[in-house]
């Protein structure tokens, strides 16, 4: 595994339109749901991992976890800035974001279980994080490798954000799973977490898309029912996937049985080198590397 470290990236959103995939607001909003989910979700990852650090006795794994936490914290900040940009453009994501924050802070929070079940609850949450990280690595590999959004003329700043984030998800794809196996490893818990996570993720993604479409300030639903149906959501998703702007639904569904194989390990899925190759040319990651080098030079000097 590469030496994991957070990259202090910076993005300028001034010229990024709300519909950053030209003439395709639906695919834009389907992807934008990730911005609604990620800040709260990744802050939750860091919160849970702070609690398990004292239990990790493998020093190499502990170092990887600290690098993972740094990267996830940076992701949360970057996507939080996108939410602010949405609000400036007339789409207020706060009502939906508040529900996501309740999900992570309350439903999946420390106080959900009574004191005698806290350790077991911590293990359950580690299994959930490992399952989520499987999907984020899959999406990360897709966004780094796919060229459908380039062909569609997608906003380069947004595309760089997604690819920088996706590349780091591929880079640290094994950490969450390795931590779970190190501290628990129950196949039943791993299976349960994946089944619950995959269903919840699909439901939230559809619900988030409906929210974004309904609150779009550009009269996106003029002459149509305000709310999308599940059938329309799936149709829009499939249409975007056919044009290479999203991964196919089938490619996501098959990831569940892959994860459930007893022989599964994240290192066999995706390429760390491909992720590092993109990070070497990503405008945001290059900026972060130059900034880190300048600061190191100042300290050494």
C-alpha positions as CSV (number, residue, x, y, z in Angstrom):
1,X,0.0,0.0,0.0
2,X,1.1,3.5,-0.8
3,X,2.1,5.8,2.1
4,X,-1.3,7.3,2.8
5,X,-1.4,11.0,3.5
6,X,-4.0,13.8,3.1
7,X,-3.6,16.2,0.2
8,X,-4.6,19.7,1.1
9,X,-6.4,20.4,-2.1
10,X,-8.1,23.6,-3.2
11,X,-10.9,24.1,-5.7
12,X,-12.3,27.3,-7.3
13,X,-16.0,26.9,-7.8
14,X,-16.7,30.4,-9.2
15,X,-17.2,29.2,-12.8
16,X,-18.8,25.9,-12.1
17,X,-22.5,25.9,-13.0
18,X,-25.2,24.1,-11.0
19,X,-25.8,21.7,-14.0
20,X,-22.1,21.0,-14.5
21,X,-22.8,18.3,-17.0
22,X,-24.0,20.4,-20.0
23,X,-27.7,19.8,-20.9
24,X,-27.9,16.9,-18.5
25,X,-29.3,18.1,-15.2
26,X,-30.6,14.7,-14.2
27,X,-27.2,13.0,-14.4
28,X,-25.7,16.0,-12.7
29,X,-28.1,15.7,-9.8
30,X,-27.7,11.9,-9.5
31,X,-23.9,12.5,-9.0
32,X,-24.5,15.5,-6.8
33,X,-26.2,13.3,-4.2
34,X,-22.8,12.2,-3.2
35,X,-22.0,15.7,-2.1
36,X,-25.0,15.5,0.2
37,X,-23.9,12.3,1.8
38,X,-20.1,12.6,2.0
39,X,-19.4,15.4,4.5
40,X,-21.4,13.8,7.3
41,X,-20.5,10.3,6.4
42,X,-16.8,10.9,6.3
43,X,-16.8,12.9,9.5
44,X,-18.5,9.9,11.0
45,X,-15.8,7.6,9.7
46,X,-13.1,9.7,11.4
47,X,-15.2,9.8,14.6
48,X,-15.5,6.0,14.8
49,X,-11.9,5.4,13.9
50,X,-10.7,7.7,16.7
51,X,-12.4,5.3,19.1
52,X,-10.8,2.2,17.6
53,X,-7.2,3.4,17.3
54,X,-6.2,2.3,20.8
55,X,-7.4,-1.3,19.9
56,X,-5.1,-1.6,16.9
57,X,-1.9,-3.3,17.8
58,X,-0.4,-3.6,14.3
59,X,1.7,-0.4,13.9
60,X,1.6,-0.5,10.1
61,X,-2.1,-0.8,10.1
62,X,-2.4,2.0,12.7
63,X,-0.3,4.3,10.5
64,X,-2.6,3.4,7.5
65,X,-5.7,4.2,9.6
66,X,-4.2,7.6,10.5
67,X,-3.6,8.3,6.9
68,X,-7.1,7.2,6.0
69,X,-8.5,9.5,8.6
70,X,-6.6,12.4,7.2
71,X,-7.8,11.8,3.7
72,X,-11.4,11.3,4.8
73,X,-11.4,14.5,6.8
74,X,-10.1,16.4,3.7
75,X,-12.8,14.8,1.6
76,X,-15.5,16.0,4.0
77,X,-14.2,19.6,3.8
78,X,-14.0,19.6,0.0
79,X,-17.6,18.3,-0.5
80,X,-18.9,20.7,2.2
81,X,-17.6,23.5,0.0
82,X,-19.7,22.2,-2.9
83,X,-22.8,22.3,-0.7
84,X,-22.1,26.0,-0.1
85,X,-21.7,26.5,-3.8
86,X,-25.1,24.9,-4.5
87,X,-26.7,27.2,-2.0
88,X,-25.1,30.3,-3.7
89,X,-26.6,29.0,-7.0
90,X,-30.1,28.8,-5.6
91,X,-30.4,25.1,-4.5
92,X,-30.4,24.8,-0.7
93,X,-29.3,21.3,0.3
94,X,-29.7,21.8,4.0
95,X,-33.0,20.0,4.6
96,X,-31.7,16.8,3.1
97,X,-28.3,17.2,4.6
98,X,-29.9,17.5,8.0
99,X,-31.5,14.1,7.5
100,X,-28.1,12.6,6.6
101,X,-26.5,14.1,9.6
102,X,-29.2,12.6,11.8
103,X,-28.5,9.2,10.2
104,X,-24.8,9.3,11.0
105,X,-24.8,11.2,14.3
106,X,-27.9,9.7,15.9
107,X,-29.0,6.5,14.3
108,X,-25.4,5.4,13.8
109,X,-24.0,7.4,16.8
110,X,-22.3,6.4,20.0
111,X,-25.5,6.5,22.1
112,X,-27.7,4.2,19.9
113,X,-26.8,1.2,22.0
114,X,-26.8,0.9,25.8
115,X,-23.4,0.9,27.6
116,X,-23.2,-2.9,27.8
117,X,-23.5,-3.2,24.0
118,X,-21.1,-0.4,23.1
119,X,-18.2,-2.6,22.1
120,X,-20.4,-4.8,19.9
121,X,-21.9,-1.6,18.3
122,X,-18.4,-0.4,17.6
123,X,-17.7,-3.6,15.7
124,X,-21.0,-3.3,13.8
125,X,-20.0,0.2,12.7
126,X,-16.6,-1.0,11.6
127,X,-18.3,-3.6,9.4
128,X,-20.6,-0.9,8.0
129,X,-17.6,1.4,7.2
130,X,-15.8,-1.5,5.4
131,X,-19.0,-2.2,3.3
132,X,-19.3,1.5,2.4
133,X,-15.6,1.7,1.5
134,X,-16.1,-1.2,-0.9
135,X,-18.6,0.9,-2.8
136,X,-16.6,4.1,-2.7
137,X,-13.6,2.3,-4.1
138,X,-15.8,0.8,-6.9
139,X,-17.1,4.3,-7.7
140,X,-13.6,5.7,-7.4
141,X,-12.2,3.3,-9.9
142,X,-15.1,4.1,-12.3
143,X,-14.6,7.9,-12.1
144,X,-10.8,7.6,-12.6
145,X,-11.1,5.3,-15.6
146,X,-14.3,6.5,-17.3
147,X,-14.2,9.1,-20.0
148,X,-17.9,9.5,-20.5
149,X,-18.1,12.7,-18.5
150,X,-15.1,14.2,-20.4
151,X,-17.0,13.5,-23.7
152,X,-20.1,15.2,-22.2
153,X,-18.1,18.4,-21.6
154,X,-18.4,18.1,-17.8
155,X,-17.0,21.0,-15.7
156,X,-13.2,20.4,-15.3
157,X,-13.1,21.5,-11.7
158,X,-15.9,19.2,-10.6
159,X,-14.4,16.4,-12.6
160,X,-11.1,16.9,-10.8
161,X,-12.8,16.9,-7.4
162,X,-14.5,13.6,-8.2
163,X,-11.4,12.0,-9.6
164,X,-9.1,13.2,-6.9
165,X,-11.5,11.8,-4.3
166,X,-12.0,8.6,-6.3
167,X,-8.3,8.1,-6.7
168,X,-7.8,8.4,-2.9
169,X,-10.7,6.0,-2.3
170,X,-8.8,3.5,-4.6
171,X,-5.5,4.3,-2.8
172,X,-6.9,3.5,0.7
173,X,-9.4,0.8,-0.4
174,X,-8.0,-1.9,1.9
175,X,-7.8,0.0,5.1
176,X,-11.4,-0.3,6.4
177,X,-11.6,-4.0,5.5
178,X,-8.2,-4.7,7.1
179,X,-9.2,-2.9,10.3
180,X,-12.5,-4.9,10.5
181,X,-10.6,-8.2,10.0
182,X,-8.0,-7.2,12.5
183,X,-10.5,-6.4,15.3
184,X,-13.4,-8.7,14.5
185,X,-13.5,-10.6,11.2
186,X,-17.0,-12.1,11.7
187,X,-18.3,-13.3,8.3
188,X,-21.9,-13.0,9.6
189,X,-21.3,-9.4,10.6
190,X,-19.6,-8.6,7.4
191,X,-22.5,-10.1,5.4
192,X,-25.1,-8.3,7.5
193,X,-23.4,-5.0,7.1
194,X,-23.1,-5.3,3.3
195,X,-26.7,-6.2,2.8
196,X,-28.0,-3.4,5.0
197,X,-25.5,-0.9,3.5
198,X,-26.3,-1.7,-0.1
199,X,-30.0,-1.4,0.4
200,X,-29.7,1.8,2.4
201,X,-27.3,3.3,-0.1
202,X,-29.6,2.6,-3.0
203,X,-32.6,4.0,-1.2
204,X,-30.8,7.2,-0.1
205,X,-29.3,7.7,-3.6
206,X,-32.8,7.6,-5.1
207,X,-34.3,9.8,-2.4
208,X,-31.5,12.3,-2.7
209,X,-31.9,12.6,-6.4
210,X,-35.6,13.2,-6.0
211,X,-34.8,16.0,-3.5
212,X,-32.3,17.6,-5.8
213,X,-34.6,17.5,-8.8
214,X,-37.6,18.8,-6.9
215,X,-35.6,21.8,-5.5
216,X,-33.7,22.7,-8.7
217,X,-34.2,26.5,-9.2
218,X,-34.3,26.2,-13.0
219,X,-37.9,24.9,-13.2
220,X,-36.6,21.5,-14.2
221,X,-40.0,19.9,-13.6
222,X,-42.0,22.5,-15.4
223,X,-45.0,20.7,-16.9
224,X,-44.2,17.5,-15.0
225,X,-45.1,16.2,-11.5
226,X,-42.7,17.8,-9.0
227,X,-41.6,14.5,-7.5
228,X,-39.7,11.9,-9.5
229,X,-41.0,8.3,-9.2
230,X,-38.7,5.4,-8.5
231,X,-39.3,4.2,-12.1
232,X,-38.2,7.6,-13.5
233,X,-35.1,7.6,-11.3
234,X,-34.0,4.2,-12.5
235,X,-34.7,5.2,-16.1
236,X,-32.6,8.4,-15.8
237,X,-29.8,6.4,-14.1
238,X,-29.8,3.8,-16.9
239,X,-29.9,6.5,-19.6
240,X,-26.9,8.3,-18.1
241,X,-25.0,5.0,-17.7
242,X,-25.6,4.2,-21.4
243,X,-23.9,7.4,-22.2
244,X,-21.0,6.7,-19.9
245,X,-21.9,9.4,-17.4
246,X,-22.6,6.9,-14.6
247,X,-21.6,3.3,-13.9
248,X,-24.3,0.8,-14.9
249,X,-26.7,-0.4,-12.2
250,X,-25.8,-4.0,-13.0
251,X,-22.1,-3.2,-12.4
252,X,-23.0,-1.9,-8.9
253,X,-25.3,-4.8,-8.0
254,X,-22.7,-7.4,-8.8
255,X,-20.4,-5.8,-6.3
256,X,-22.5,-7.2,-3.4
257,X,-21.8,-10.9,-4.1
258,X,-18.1,-10.1,-4.9
259,X,-17.8,-8.6,-1.4
260,X,-19.5,-11.6,0.2
261,X,-17.1,-14.1,-1.2
262,X,-15.0,-15.6,1.7
263,X,-11.9,-15.0,-0.3
264,X,-12.6,-11.3,-0.9
265,X,-10.0,-8.7,-0.3
266,X,-10.1,-5.1,-1.6
267,X,-6.5,-5.2,-2.9
268,X,-7.7,-7.5,-5.7
269,X,-10.1,-4.8,-7.0
270,X,-8.7,-1.7,-8.6
271,X,-5.2,-0.5,-9.2
272,X,-3.3,1.7,-6.8
273,X,-0.9,2.7,-9.6
274,X,-3.8,4.0,-11.7
275,X,-4.9,6.1,-8.8
276,X,-1.5,7.4,-8.2
277,X,-1.1,8.2,-11.9
278,X,-4.1,10.4,-11.8
279,X,-3.1,12.1,-8.5
280,X,0.2,12.9,-10.2
281,X,-1.6,15.1,-12.8
282,X,-4.7,16.2,-10.9
283,X,-4.6,20.0,-10.7
284,X,-5.9,20.0,-7.1
285,X,-3.4,17.2,-6.0
286,X,-0.5,18.9,-7.8
287,X,-1.4,22.2,-6.0
288,X,-1.4,20.3,-2.7
289,X,1.9,18.7,-3.4
290,X,3.5,22.0,-4.3
291,X,2.1,23.6,-1.1
292,X,3.4,20.7,1.0
293,X,6.8,21.0,-0.6
294,X,6.9,24.8,0.0
295,X,6.0,24.4,3.6
296,X,8.6,21.7,4.1
297,X,11.2,24.0,2.5
298,X,10.2,26.8,4.9
299,X,10.6,24.5,7.9
300,X,13.9,23.1,6.7
301,X,15.2,26.5,5.8
